[in-house]
Structure formats: C-alpha cells, structure tokens
Amino acid sequence: MTALADAVLPLIRTRKELYRLGAANAHGRQMHEAVDLLEDAAAPAKESTGPADVYDVTTRAVASALKVIARADDSSGIIGDACRRLLRLHPRAAAAAHVPPTKVVDWMIAFQFHNDVDFFTIDPVAYAPALGPDGVAAYRARLADIERDLPPEPTPIADRLYLLPHERFVLEQNAQRLAVLDRDVDAIIATHAKDCKVAAWLIDTAKAFEEIDRTDLAIEWAREATRFGGGPQSQRAADYWSRLVDRHRPDEAVDVRLEVFRRWPSSSTGRGLYEASGVGWPHYRDEVTAALAARPREAVLFALLTLEDPREAWRLAHDLGLQDADVWDRLVTEYAAIDPAAVLPVHADIVRMTLQETGAPHYRRAARRLKTMRTLAAKADKTAEVDALIAELRQENRRRPRLGEIFDKARLP
C-alpha cells in the first residue's frame, strides 16, 4: 500500500464489535480523522500525493466505511457523517485523477444498484466533471438499461409508496439530478413537482431552480409551496420563500414576511417581519402584538429575544398567564438584573416543579437553582426567605436521602 493508504485505511477499517454506541462513536471519530487526511491530500496545493492515489484510497475507504456502518450502532450519526464526507470527496478525487469515465460509470452503477448498504446516495451532478459529456451519456444509457428490466411502475400513487422497489427510487433520484445537470426547466418540474400534490415536492422544485440560478422560478415555486396548505411542509416552504426573497428581491421582503406572519403568527415569523420592516416596524407593531397575545409563549419570546425588552416580556408573562417553564427560566435570567427580588418566586416555583421528579439529576438542577436564588437574595435582602424555603424543601423531602446529600454538597443551609 502507499503511504496515504497506510495512514488512512487502518483508521477506517476495524474488526472491533461496534454494536455498543460508545465504541461506534469512538471509531466514528477515528474515521473522521481519516477523512481529514484524505481531504488534506486532495487539496490542490498538495504535490506529495498524486491524484490517482487519492482517488484509489478514497474509493477503498468508501467500501470499507460501508462495511463498518453495516454492523455498527450509528445512532449518533458520527459514522454516517464520515461516510457522507467520503462520498462528497469521491467525485472530486475522480475528476482530479482523470479516471476513465467508463470506470467511474461502473463504480456509480455498482454503488447504487449492487450495494448491501443502500441508504446513501450519490449525485451525478457532482460527478459530471469527472464523466464529461461522453461519460454522462454512457451513464444515462446504463440507467435506461436498468429501467427497461424493471416491472411496470405501480399505480395509483398510494401503491407506489409501498411497492416501489429500491431501483425505482434510485432511478427517480437520478432523473431529478440529471434534469438539474441539463438545466432543463420542464424536466425539473416533471421530476421534482410530479403531480404537485405534496408541498415538499414543490419545495424540491424551488430548490432545484435555485441551484441552476433560476431564482425567479425558485421564488415562484416556493411561494406556491407556502400557499399549498397550513401544514409543517408549507411552514418550511414559508421560511425558504422568505429567505429567497430576502436575498434576491429585498424590496418584496416586508410583504412576504407579513403574509407568512399572518398565516403562522409566532415569535420567529414576527422576528422576520421585524427585521425586514426596519424603520417601518411601528406600522406593524400593533398587529404583531395583538396576534401574539393569544399565544403567551410566543409573545414573551418575541419581546425577550427580538425586541430585547425584558421589562415588556416580564409584563406580558404575567398579564397573559405564561405557563411554559422553559420560557420563564429564560425570562428570569434576563430580568434578574433589573429586579432580583421579583424573580425569586418564579425560581421557587421552578424548583418545586423540578422536585416533582425523583432522581439525582433533578436534585442537582434544583440545588443549582437554589444557589442562584441565594446569590440574588443577597442583593435584595431576601436571604432569610430563601433559606426558609430550603429548610422547607428539606423537610418535605426528608424521605429522599439523596436529595439531602446533594443539597449538602452544594453547601445549601
């Protein structure tokens, strides 16, 4: 093996059992070190390692990585991320090494259709520089041969979701990416939007148009996906549409952000409108305030994080009856600098809520908060009240010896 192979491949390969998450994560981090070495060797400034060697080692590393992930507990995704890094490097390495297009086509077909691990994809657009026009044509011909050998596509659409073979999915993915490679508007619509019955497909269409620099069409399709319905996919589309308009049609940004806010009033969509409107914000302030009043959590977060007004957030939290402990937690952290005495009752409520659950992690969280309360109390001449609370909690939880130990370790009275 070459010096590069000697350095990289032992970090990828292993005979260790990786069904334990800790062992899998440790090996995954080692795999990332291997990819770092490969990416460094592939850098244009590197002259000590030949491109052909980089391609060969990368190809072998991909094969070994797939064998590893096939028998590993990759719940954390560390090994999978290393595999994806290798797959992103592979087409660049192939192009730099001037690998014969027929060899690249063979590898692409084998990876997608004759692989025991079938949950990774490759992108023919990324391989186009390595393939060249003749290689792309040969690749299309190979895909056509595979499609001819498949059984007829099931209908209706509900049947396709359950009966579509893996090969058909791969062919559809390739059709989408090849349409992008061709910069073919009609083909992009046909392969991505399909029958236009799913908002996510409209988003995919918009993103494909953005990729080929047709931002006019990207904005149009993102808008249609946003207006498709009120579900999560349309909400994601709204965010994408808004960002597209921000970048490419800033003069339309306020109108778009206002439409999105009216459909999904929240602290985040309110923030988008606030930032887009700039000096015109006072014109929209009352509408945003009124819409968020029905959602105490969103109203408080908007005041706290967007307006950066903890006094207003504090008022809203009480007036609107905020019930969310996590928002109260963020709020008291900010408001403590304004009125340390005022936040003590809220801290006390959160401590009691925390101690509704048993276990050392809950006891430690309560102890940390009580220590914070004692620090705040010292600034507001309320130390005796907090100490009384601690004594009360010790008494109420006297049958939890672990709690007492943790309170003692935290040096609580």
N, C-alpha and C positions, 0 to 999 in steps of 0.2 A: 504494500500500500504506500501511497505518497505521504509526505509529512502532514498535509492537510487532512487526509483520511485518518491517519493515526491520531490526530488531535481531536477530530470531530466525532467520528463514528463510535468510539467507546463511550462517549457521553450520551449518545442516543440509545445504543443497544444495552440490554440488560437481561440477565436471567433471574433477577430477583422477583419475588412474588409482589405484585402491585395491587392486590385486592384490598389492602388497607390504605385508607385515604392518606395517612401521613407519609407512607412510603411512596405512594404515587405522586404526591405533591413534591417531595424531595427530588424524585427522579425528573419530574417535570421541570423544576428549576434548573437542574443539570442540563436538560435538553435545550433550554433557552440559552445556556452558556455556549452550547454547540452552535446554535443558530447565530449567535453573536460572532463567533469565529468565522462562520461562512459568509455572513454579510460583510464583515471586515475584509475578508479575502476577495469578495466580489467588487469592492469599491474600485472605481476607475483608477485611483492613484496607486493601487497596489500592483507592483510589477513582479513581485517574487512568486506569485501564484498564477499559473496560466488559467485562462477562462475555461479551457477544456477540463482541467482538473476540478475547478469549482463546480462545473455542471455535473461531472461524474459523481463527485462526493455528495452534492445536493440530491441527485436522483437516488443514490443509495440511502441517504439519510431519510428521504421521504418513505421509501419502502420499509426501512427499519422502524421508523416512527409509527407507521400504521400497525405494524405487528405489536408494538408496545401498547398502543392505546386500545387495541382489541382485547387485551387481557388486564386492563387497569381500571381501577375505580377513579375516574376522572371527574368526580362530582364538582371539584373546584374549577375545572376547565383549564388548568395550567398546561397539561399535556396537549390538549386540543389547540390551545393558543400557539404552542410551539409548532404543531403540525401546520397550522394555517400560515405561520411565518415562513416555514419551509416552502409551502405551496405558492406563496407570493414571490419568493425568491426564484423559484424554478424557471418560470418563463424568462426572467431577466438573464439568468445564467445561460439558458439555451440560446438566446439571441446573441449574447456576448461571445459565446463559444462557436457561433456559426454552425450549430448542429444541423446535419442534413434534415430538411423539412420532413422527409418520409419517416425518419427516425422519431422526430417529435410527434408526428401524427400517430404513429404506432403507440407511443407512450401515452398520449392523451386518450386514445380509444381504450387501451388496456386499463388505465387508471379509472375510467368512468364506468366501464361495462364488464370488466373482468376482475373486480377487486372485492375481497371479502369485507373490507371496511368501506361502506358506501354512503357515509354521512358527511363527506367533504366534497366540495365542488371545485372545479377549475374554470377559468374564464378564457374562452377563445379570443376575446379582445386583447387580453394581456399577452397571449401567445402570437398574435398577428405579426409583430416584428420578427419573431423567430421563424414563422412559417413563410412569410412572403406571399404574394398573390397565388403562386402555384401551390404552395402548401395549404393555403386556405381552401382552394378549390378541391384539393385531394381530401382534405378533412371533411368538407361538405359531402363529397361523394361517399366517404365511408359512413357518415351518418345516414345518408339516404339508403345505403345498403342495409343497415341495421333496421331502419324503419320499415323497409319492404318485408322483412322477415317477421315483423310483429303481427299479432292478431289485430283485427279491426278495433278501433277505439270505441269503448262502450259509451252508450248514451242512455238516458239523459245525463246531465251534469252530476246529479246525485250519485249515479252509479260510478262515474269516473273517479269520484273521491275515494271510493273503496276498492275499485277493481283495476285502477291504472297500475301497470307494472312499473318497476323501477326504471327500466329502459325508456319508457314513455316520458317519465318525469325528466330524465336526463336530456332527452331529445327536445322537450319543451324549453328547458333552460338554455340549451344551445341555440334554439331558434330565436329566443329573446336576445341573447348576446350577439348573435350574428346579425340580427336586424340592427342593433346598435352599431356594430362594426361597419355595416353598409350605410349607416346614417339614413336609413330608409324610413320615412315618416309613416307610410301606410303599413309597412311590415311591423314597425314598433307598435302601432295601435292594435294590429291583429294579434300579435303575440303577447302583448302585455295587458291590454284592456279586455281582450277576449269579448265576452258578451256584455261587458260594462255593468254586471250585476253585483259586484263586490267593490266596496270603496278602496280596499287595499290594492286592487288591480289598477285602479285609476291613479293611485299614488305611485305605483311602479311605473306606469306610463309617464307620469310627470318627471320622475327621476331619470328615466331613460332619455327624455328630451333635454333635460338639463345637461346630461352627460355629453350630448352632441351639440351643445351650445345653442339649442333652440329654446331659449328662455321664454319666448313668447308663448310657445306651446306648453312648456312646463308650467307656467303660471296658469294657463287656461285649464289644464287638466287637474292641477292641484286645487283650483277653485271648485271644479266640478266634484272632486272627491270630498271637499269640505261640505258642500251643499247636498251631498248624497243622502245624509241622514244625521242622526244625533248620537251615533254610537262611538266607541273608542277609536275605530279606524278613521272616522271623519274628524275626530278631535286631533288625531295625529296629523291628518292632512291639513287641518287648520294651522297647526304650528309650522308645518313645512311651507304652506302657501304664504304665511306671514313672513317667514324668513326669506323666501324668494323675492317677495315684493320689496322687503327692506333693502335687499342688495341691488335689485335691478330696476325697480320703479319706486323710489323713495317718495315721490310726490303722491303716490296712492296708498302709502303705508297707513295713514291715520284712518282712512275709510275701511281698509281691510281689517285693521286691528279693532275698530269699533264693531264691525259686523261679527267678528269672532267673539268679542266680549259679550255682545248681546245674546249670542247663541249659547255660550258657555261661560257665564259670569263666575270668575274665580280670582284669587289673588294673582295668579300667573298671567291670565289674559288681561286683567286690569293693569298689571305692570307693563305688558306690551303696549297697551294704549297710552299709558302714562309716558313711557319713554318715546313713543312715536309722536305724541302731540306736542312735546316740548313746551314752549311758551303758551301754547293754546290749551294746556291742561285745565285751567279753570273752567273752560267751556264744558268739559265732560265730567268734572269732579262730582257734581250733584247726582248725575245719573249713575256713576260708578258707586258712590256711597249708598244710594238707595237700593241698587241691585244687590250689593254685597250684604246689606243689613239682614237679609233673610238667611244668610249663611255666616253665622258668627265666626267660625274658624277662618273663613276666607277674608272677612272684614278685618279681623285683628291682624292676620298675617300681612295683609296689604298695607295697613297703617304702619306696622312694625318694620317690614322688610323693604317695602317700596318707598313709602313716604318718609321712612326713618323717623317716625314720630312716636316714641314710646308713651308719651302722655296721652295722645289720642288713642293709641292701641289699648292702654290701660282703661280709659273711659269706655271704649267700645266693649271690652271684655266684660265689664260689669253691667253696662246698660243692656247688652244683647244676651247676657247669660251664657258666656262661653263655658263649654263642658269638656273641652279637649285638654287633657293633662299635659300632652307634649307641647301644645301652644302656650299654656300657662307657664310651663317650665322656661321656654324661651323668653316669654314676656317678663317674668320676674327677674331673670338675669339682666335684662336691659333696664328695667325700672328700678332696680335696687340702687343704682347710682343717683336716682332722683329722690327716692323716699325709702330708705332701708327698712323703716318700721312698717310701712304699708305692705311690704311683700311677705312679712313673716307669717301671717295667717294662711297665705296661699302655700308657702313652703310647708307649713304644718299639715295642711290638707293632703299635699302630695306625699308626705312622709307616711301618713296614716293609710293612704291608698297603697303605697308600696308595701307596707307591712300586712296588707290583707293576704299577701302570698308568703308562703314559708320558704326557707332556704337561704343559705349564706349569701348568694348574690344579691337578693333583695335586702337582706340585713345590712350589707356593706353599702348599698346605694342609700339606704335610709341614714346610715351613720355619716356618710359624706355630706348629705344634705343638712343634717343637724349641725355638723361642724360649720358649714356655711352660715347657717342661721345664727350660731353663736357669734361669728365674726360680724355679721350685720347687726345683731342685737347690741354688741358693744358700742356701735356707733350711734345707737338710738336709745341708749339707757334702758334696754329691754332684756338684759341678760338673765335676770331673775325669772322672767316669764318663760324664756326658752328652757332654762334649767328645770323649771317646774314641769314643762312638757316632757322633757327627757325622763324625769323621775316617774311621771305618769305612764309613759310608754314602757319603762322597765317593769313597773308593777303589772300593767295589763298583759305583758308578755313574759311573765315570770316562769311560765312553763316552757319557754324556749331558751334553754341554757346557751345555745349557740349565739343567739342574739345578744345576750348579756356579754359573752366573751368578745364579740366584735365591737360592741359599744365600749368595752373596757380598753380594747386595743386601740380604738380611735381616741382614747382619753376623754371620753364624754363623762360628765359627772353622774 
